[in-house]
Amino acid sequence: MALIWINNVSMSFGGPLLLDGATLQIEEGERVGLLGRNGSGKSTLMKMLNGEIPADRGEIVKSGNIRVSLLPQDVPYDLPGAVYDIVASGGQAHLKLLRQYHDLTMQLARSSDEDLLKKLERVQHQLETSDAWHFHQRVETVIAWTGLDEDAEFRLLSAGFKRRVFFAKALANDPDLLLLDEPTNHLDIDAILWMEEFLLKFGKTIMFVTHDRTFLQKMATRIVEVDRGRLLSFDCDYETYIERRQAMLDAEEKAWQDFDKKLAKEEIWV
């Protein structure tokens, strides 16, 4: 079943078109490796799918109320707050209640003050009458999945762990489509192997940009290339894509050679 349709989308930022009538259908359950030269529009396309920027022309149609989350290429390094705060910040509607709940539980761990307990009961009631409690449980779950310390200060973490925190933030909304822009940046080999194993079991639709060819070969069930504003789709893994892409380039080169020969003959005739 298709999750998203990209229909005749064009996009520029006042200069040459990054996308020019691009069309693509993203299917449920596939893991799409998004390729293209630097500056070709890969990150722009991811932000468009995440709803951060609109297309100049065309439309992006989502199936029902699907949830989309993005792990950006550039992760902020100086955000204040604990790991829990950053991961939970993806659910802004629930953030105030969740922070109150988290702070009160931390205070009660150090003191059995009766007033604190009453405040906690009131906050718990508010959590239970909204979807905030479910979101809190999801945040706790993804923090456990990613092996993070929820009380650790974000600013003091290594670059790799900061990236892992933002990965957890992307997972917290239980996305139907998970967008990953250079997910292995700043990760050591053990963390990369952990991420590969996690994503292979994830079961949801994934689109990712990476320069890590080993990661790409292991993860991708389909390759989409941004080429001169178009989206070229290859329903195969990365190694097979290389072979098919070379065959396309060879055919294109031959077509140009044939055109040049024909043009030269016509010029002689003229």
Long-range contacts (C-beta under 8 A, 24 or more apart in sequence): 1-27, 1-28, 1-63, 2-26, 2-27, 2-28, 2-63, 3-27, 3-28, 3-62, 3-63, 3-66, 3-176, 3-177, 3-205, 4-49, 4-60, 4-61, 4-62, 4-63, 4-66, 4-177, 5-60, 5-61, 6-49, 6-58, 6-60, 6-231, 7-58, 7-59, 7-60, 7-61, 8-57, 8-58, 8-59, 9-48, 9-55, 9-57, 9-58, 9-59, 9-60, 10-55, 10-56, 10-57, 10-58, 10-229, 11-41, 11-44, 11-45, 11-48, 11-53, 11-55, 11-56, 12-56, 17-229, 18-44, 18-226, 18-229, 19-44, 19-45, 19-55, 19-226, 19-229, 19-231, 20-228, 20-229, 20-230, 21-58, 21-229, 21-230, 22-58, 22-226, 22-229, 22-230, 22-231, 23-231, 24-224, 24-231, 24-233, 26-177, 26-205, 26-207, 27-205, 28-176, 28-205, 29-203, 29-204, 29-205, 30-205, 30-206, 30-221, 30-222, 31-199, 31-205, 31-206, 31-207, 31-208, 31-219, 31-220, 31-221, 31-222, 32-205, 32-206, 32-207, 32-208, 32-220, 32-221, 32-222, 32-223, 32-224, 33-208, 33-209, 33-210, 33-216, 33-219, 33-220, 33-222, 33-223, 33-224, 33-238, 34-207, 34-208, 34-209, 34-224, 34-225, 34-226, 35-209, 35-223, 35-224, 35-225, 35-226, 35-241, 36-225, 36-226, 36-227, 37-226, 40-226, 40-227, 41-226, 41-229, 42-181, 42-209, 42-226, 43-73, 43-181, 43-209, 45-226, 46-70, 46-179, 46-181, 46-207, 46-209, 49-177, 49-179, 49-207, 50-179, 66-176, 66-177, 67-173, 67-174, 67-175, 67-176, 67-177, 68-175, 68-176, 68-177, 68-178, 68-179, 69-169, 69-170, 69-171, 69-172, 69-173, 69-175, 69-177, 69-178, 69-179, 70-170, 70-179, 70-180, 70-181, 71-163, 71-166, 71-167, 71-170, 71-178, 71-179, 71-180, 71-181, 71-183, 72-166, 72-181, 73-181, 73-182, 73-185, 73-209, 75-159, 75-162, 75-163, 75-166, 77-155, 77-159, 77-162, 78-155, 79-154, 79-155, 80-154, 80-155, 81-153, 81-154, 82-150, 82-151, 82-152, 82-153, 82-154, 83-143, 83-148, 83-149, 83-150, 83-151, 83-152, 83-154, 83-157, 83-165, 83-168, 84-139, 84-143, 84-150, 84-151, 85-154, 86-154, 86-165, 86-166, 86-169, 87-139, 87-142, 87-143, 87-148, 87-150, 87-165, 87-168, 87-169, 87-172, 88-135, 88-136, 88-139, 88-172, 89-169, 90-169, 90-170, 90-172, 90-173, 91-132, 91-135, 91-139, 91-172, 91-173, 93-132, 94-130, 94-131, 94-132, 94-135, 94-136, 97-123, 97-126, 97-127, 97-130, 97-132, 98-127, 98-132, 98-135, 98-136, 98-139, 101-127, 101-136, 106-151, 135-172, 138-172, 138-173, 138-174, 139-172, 142-168, 142-171, 142-172, 143-168, 145-171, 145-198, 146-171, 147-194, 158-186, 159-186, 160-186, 160-187, 160-188, 160-191, 162-186, 163-187, 164-191, 167-195, 175-204, 176-204, 176-205, 177-204, 177-205, 177-206, 177-207, 178-202, 178-204, 178-205, 178-206, 178-207, 179-206, 179-207, 179-208, 180-206, 180-207, 180-208, 180-209, 180-210, 181-208, 181-209, 182-209, 182-210, 182-211, 183-208, 183-210, 183-215, 184-210, 184-212, 184-215, 213-238
